[in-house]
Amino acid sequence: MSFISDAKPQFEKALDHLVHDIGSLRTGRANPSLVEDVSVEAYGTFQALKTLAAISTPDSRTIAIDPWDGSITKNIESALQKSDIGIMPAVDGKTIRLSMPMMTDENRQRMVKILKEKLEEARVAVRRVREEAKKKIEKEEGVSRDDIRSDITELEIVVKEYMTKVDMIGEKKEKEVTTI
């Protein structure tokens, strides 16, 4: 049982990584997570945009970025242009605005394909944690075969729970992506 409780944080970590990873996928709505991890050169180092500016969504089609230091506005604009988000920034004084274009069916299909790849990566991560826990259970000394089988069965139940959570997260995000 202790091996299963030791594995649960790793399962949670795989889910958290998935949620963070798919948060940057474009949907039809503006979302700060699209740009918060863009790497910006400021003060001699590269930093995530979220550490340099306030990011908000004044409406469902616009992302507003307000740098805390106006002198790095050009750096942020340049980083956004070089990023793979595919949206050109518009500078309005110190504020940078990104207007989200309408998603085409082709873009939606591409986002769903990327989503499915990320979901499979999460499933693989859960399976990897399962295999590590299973090896530890099987190597445990002084335990009967029945107890080992019982622990492995319990582990499989936990794995099914996390696979279901991965699927639910994926279905929710796919609905967001495909909704017009």
N, C-alpha and C positions, 0 to 999 in steps of 0.2 A: 504493500500500500504506500509506503514511503516513496518508492520510486515514481509512483503515479502522481503523488502530490509534488514531488520535485520536478516532474515534467510539465505540470500545469502552467507555471510561469513562462516556459518556453512556448507552449501552445498559444498563450495570450500574446506573447511577443510576436509570433507569426501573424496573428490576427491584427495586432496594432500596426505592424508593418504594411499589411495589405490595405488597411483603411487609409493610412497615410499615403501609400503609393497610388491608390485609385482616386484620392482626393484631388490630385493634379490633373485628372482627365477632364477634358472639356465637356460640359453639358451645354444646354441651351441658355443657362443662366450664368451670370458673373459670380465668381467665387474667389475669395482672396487666396485660397490654397493653390490657385493656378500660377501665382507669381511669387509667393512668399519665400520659396527656396531658390529663386534666381540668384546666381552669384554675381555680386557687384564689387568692383574694385574701388575701395575707399580707404583712405588713410594708410596707403601702402600695403594693404592686404585684401584678400577676397573675403567677403562676408555675405551672408544670406540677406536678402532684401528686408525680411521681417525684422532684422536687428537694426536697420537703418531708417525705417520709415513706418508710419501708420498706414495700414492698408484697410480700405473700407469699400463697401458696395452701396453707393447712394441710391441706386436703382438696380433692377434685375439685369440690365444690359451694360453697366459701367463699373469698372474698378477704378477707384481713386487712390493715388499713392501720395502721401504727404511726408516728404523727408524731414527728419528732425533738424538736419543741417542743410540749408539751401544751397550750399556750395557743392554738394554731391548730386544735384539734380541731373546734370549732364551725364555723370557716370551711370546713374540709374537708367536714364533714357537709353544710353548706349548698350547697357547690359540687356535691357528688354528687347532692343532691336536685334541683338545677337542671339537671344534665346529662341527656343523652338516652339514658343506659344503661338506664333503666327499672327500676332496683332501688333500694329504699329502704334507706339505711344504718342500722345498729343500733350505737349507741355503747355500749361496755362499758368504762367508766373512760376510759383514754386511747386504747384500741384501737377502731377502727371496723371492723365486719364487714359484708360484703355476702354474703347468701345467694342463690345463683343459683337462680331458679325453673326448673322443668322447661320445656324448649322445646316449644311446641305445633307441630303440622304447619304451621299458618299462619305462625308465626314463622320456621320453618325455610325455608319457601318464600320469604318476604320476604328473609331473609338471602342465599339463593341468588341472588335477583334482584339484590340490591345487589352481591354478589360478581361477577356477570356484568358489571355496569356498570363496576366497578373494573377488571376484566380488559380490557374494551374500551378504557378510558382508557389502560391500559398499552400495549396494541397500537398505539393512536394515537400515543403518545409514541415508541415504537420506529420507527414509520413516519416520524414527523417527523424523527428523527435520521437515518434512511436518506436522506430527501430532501435534507437539508442536506449530508450527505457526498457524495451523488450529484452535487449542483450543484458542489461543490468539485472533484470528480474531472473533471467535464466542462469546467470553466473552466481547468483546469491547462494551461499553455502548454508547447509544445515536446515534447508527448507524442503518439505515434501513435494512430490510432483503435483499432488492435488492443489497445494497452495500456489505453486507456480502457475498451473493452469488457471486457477481462480484469479490470480493477479493479472494474467494476460487477458483473460475475458473482461475483467474490469477496465483494463487499459483500452481495449477495443471499444468499449462503450463510451469512454471519454473521447476517443478519437472520432467516433461517429458524431458526437455532440459538436466537436469543433469543425468537422467537415460540413455539418448542417449550418453552422454559423457562417462559414465561408460562402456557402451557396446562398444563404439569405442576404449577406452583404452584397454579393454579386448581382442577385436579382434586383435589389433595391437600386444599385448604381446603374444597371442596364436600363431600368425603367426611367431613371433620370436622364440618361443619355438619349434614349429613343423618344421621349416625350417632346412634342413640338410646342 
